[in-house]
Amino acid sequence: MKIAILSRGPNLYSTRRLKEAGEAKGHQVDIIDTLHCYMDITSSRPTVRYHGEELPRYDAIIPRIGSSITFYGTAVARQFEMMGTFNVNDSLAISRSRDKLRSLQLLSRKGIGMPRTGFASKPDNIKDLIKNVGGAPVVIKLLEGTQGIGVVLADTTKAAEAIIEAFMGLKANILVQEFIKEAGGADIRCLVVGGKIVAAMKRQGAEGEFRSNLHRGGSAEIVKLTQEEQDTAINAAKAMGLNFCGVDLLRSQNGPMVMEVNSSPGLEGIETATGKDVAGMVFDFIEQNVDLPRDQ
């Protein structure tokens, strides 16, 4: 098959691993810089052009779209969909997962466990917003933040009020969430491919750090999931409509809670921690869902 990876970082571990895994299975795999794509939108023959030339017909695409280019990246993915190309994560599902507020509302509607969350544009009473999610300590998040950036733990109501007022003074959109103390600065990253959990790891935040992101000095180890945790991760991926994603869970006294569903999960940490060929499993999923002979 002829498969394109939409990625701005050809040297990133995840992009390289996907290309290597696809080529090892006999596919032609091209890395396409999403921002250098442009679209010819017609009703008869929509195409994607790249560096002055029309791109060839691809059997499938794997979108690795960074959060900073979500709008344009999903437009490019949507153009491929219009051309009949199989998309591992369709554009609508990526848009759902990138909008933190919308994704939490979708999870809530499906009855999937998550921390109690408050959202407001200009709350008349900030104290009530904080009280409504269980009171301090609370976690305050920028809607546009990634990799733990824009996430703040406020230990007291006064500190929370000051942080919320500061963010609102900058006209930033924020969420206020209950702090799951019993998680102990750890979370679980589950990799879901085709509705199945293919790998899972526990990430522990560095000493004194409540965020468990590996980018912030956290550590990772293989973990065994309970049945409830497996069901929660699979149902969260299904609620977003994502075929390939990372689901981040917290272990709480009320059961597993979903923190985030990531449509472009990194592979380095989880492949290193588990020793599993997650990239290869993505191509197994493509092969099962694209109705073409292997030699095409």
N, C-alpha and C positions, 0 to 999 in steps of 0.2 A: 504493500500500500504506500501511497504518497501522503505523508502527514506533516503538518506545519505546527510548530510551537510558536505561539505569539508571546514574545518576551523581549524586553529591552536590555536584558543582561545575559548575553551568550556565555559569559564566563562564570555566571552564578552556579553554585553546586547543583541546585535543583534542575536548572535548564540543561546543564551538561549531562546529568544523570539520565534525564528523560531522553535526550538525543542518543546517548550510548545504549540505553536499554532498547530503544526502538530499532536502532541499526543492528543490534545483536539478534533481533528477531527477524531480520531480513527486510525491514521497511526502509524507504527513503524518508529521512527526517530533515526538514529545513527549519532553521530558526529565523523568524521574521520579526523585525523591530516594529512593534505596533504603531508607533508614532510616525513611521515612514510609509505607512499604508495610506492610500487615499481611495475614495470610492466613486465608481461610476454607477449612479443609481438610475436605472431605467426599468420599465415594466417588462421589456422583452428579454434583456440579457444583462442582468446586474453583474458587475465585476469588481475585483479589488486590484488596484495598481500599486506598484512598488518600485521606487527608484526609476520612474519613467517607463516601466514596462508592465504589461498585464501579467498577473500571477497565474501560474498553471492551475489546473483543476486539482484540488486536494480531496482526498477521501475523508480526511478527518482533521480537526484542529484541536490543539490543547492550549487553552488560553491561560497565560500566566500574567495577568493584568494587575499592575501595582495600583494601590489605592489612590495615588495622586492622579492617575489617568483613567479612572473608572468610566467617566462619561464617554471619552473618545474610544477607549478600549472596547467597551461594550457595543459601541456603534460599529466598530470593525468586525467584532464577532457576529453581530447581527447581520452584517452584509454577507459573511460567509454562509450563515444560515439561510439567507434568501437564495443563495446559489445552490442549495441542497447539500452542503457539506455537513457531515456529522460533527457536532460540537460536544466535547466531553462535558463541559459545563455551559449550558446555554446562557445567553446574555441576560435574560430576565432573572435567572437564578443568581447570577453574579450580582446584579443590581440589588436584589432582595437582601443578600447577605452583607453587602457593603454598607447598607443603611442600618446602622445599629439599632435605631429606634424601631424601624419597620420589622427587623428580624426578631426583636424581642416581642413585638406585638403578635407576630406569626407564631412564635413559640408558645406564647400565652394562650392564643386561640386553640392550639392543639393540646393544651394541658400538659406541656413539657416543663419540668422543674427548672426554675431559674431564680436568681436573687430578686427580692422585691425591689422594684425600680421606680423612680420618680422622674418626670420630665416636665419642664415648664419653660415658657419663653420669658415671662416676667412675673414670677410668683409674687402675689401681694404679701405673702407671709412666708419668708424663707424658713423660719422655725417650723412651720407646719409641714413644709416639703420634707425637711429632715426627719421630723417626728413620724411622718407617714411611712417611711421606709424602715422604721425601727429605732431611730435615734442614733446618736454618735456612739462609736465610730462609724463613719460612712465612707464609701468610695465614690469619688467624683471623677467622671470621665468626660473627656472631649469626644464628641460624636465622630470627629475625623481622625482621632488618634490611632496609631498602630504600634505594634511591638512594645507595648507598655508605655509609650510616650503619650503624655496628656492624661495619665491616670494618677490620682492623688488620694492618699489616705488621710482623712481628717479625724483626729482622735477625739476632739471635743466639738460641741455645738458651736462655740465661738469660732473655732478654727474653720469649721465647715461653712459658716456664714460668710467669713472673710474671703474664703476661696471662691465660693459661689458668686459673691458680689464682684470679685476681681474678674472672673471669667465673663460675667454678664456685662461688665464695663467694657470688655473687649468685643462684645457682641458675638461671643462664642456659644455654640449649642452644646449643652452638657446633659449628662445623665447623673442622677444621684442613686446609688445602690447600697443596700444593706451590706455590711462587712461580715463575711463568713469566717469568724475567728477560728473555728475548729479545723478549717482547712490547713492552718499552720504554714501559710505562705507557699503551699504546693497546689498544683493542679494536674489534671490528666489530659494529655493530648491523644485523641483517637483519630486515626487515619481511616476514612471510609472511602471505599471504591466500589461502585456498583451496588450500593445498598448493603455492603458487608464491611465489618471492621477487619482491616488487614494488618494493622499494627497499632500498638498503644504504648505510651511511656508516661512515667510520672516525672514531672518537672518540679524541682524544689528551688525556691528563691534563695539567693545568697543571704548570708547572715545579716539580719537587720533589714531585709528587703521583703516586702509583702508581695511584690510582683515576681512571678516565676519564669518570666521570659528568658530563654537562653541568651538572647542578645544583651541581657542585663546582668550576666554573670551567673545565671541559674545552672543547675546540673540536671542530668536526665538519667533515668534508669528504667529498665523494662518493668512492666506492672501487669498483674492479672486483674481483669475486670470482673465485677459481679454481673449477674444477668441483668439486673436493673440498670447498671451503667451501660451495658451493651445496648439494651433497648432504647435508652435515652439518647445515646449518640446516633444510632441509626434513625430514630424518629426525628431528631433535629435536622439531620442531613436531608431527610425526606421532606420535612416542612419547608426547607429552603429550595428544594428541587435540584440539589447538587449531587452529581454522580461521583465527584472526586473532591474531597474536602477534609479539613481538620476540624474536629469538634473538641472544644476545651471544656472540661468538666471540673467542678469542685465537689469534694466529698463533704457533705454537710450532715448534721443530725437529722435533717428532714429528707435525706436521700440525695442522689446526684443532682447537681444544678449546672445548667449550661451557661457558660460565660460568653462564648463566642463561637460562630461557625465561619471558618476561613475558607474562601473559595480558591486561594492560591497558597496552600500550605507548603512550608519549607520541608525538604526531604532529608537534609543533612543530619539534623539532630535525631530524628526517629530512625533512620536507617542505621546510624551509628549505634544507637542504644539497643536496637532490637536485632540487628543483623539481617533484616528482611529486605528483599528487593522490591520496594514499594513502586519504584519507577517501572519495573517490568510488569507489575500487576495492572498499571494503568493501560499498558498496551494490550494485555490480555483482555481487559474490558473492551477496548476499541475493537479488537478482533472478533469478539462475541457479538458486537452490535453493528458493525458495518458489514453489509451483505455483499462481500467481494471475495474472490479467490485470493489466497495468500500471495500468489505470484504476480498480482497486478499492482 
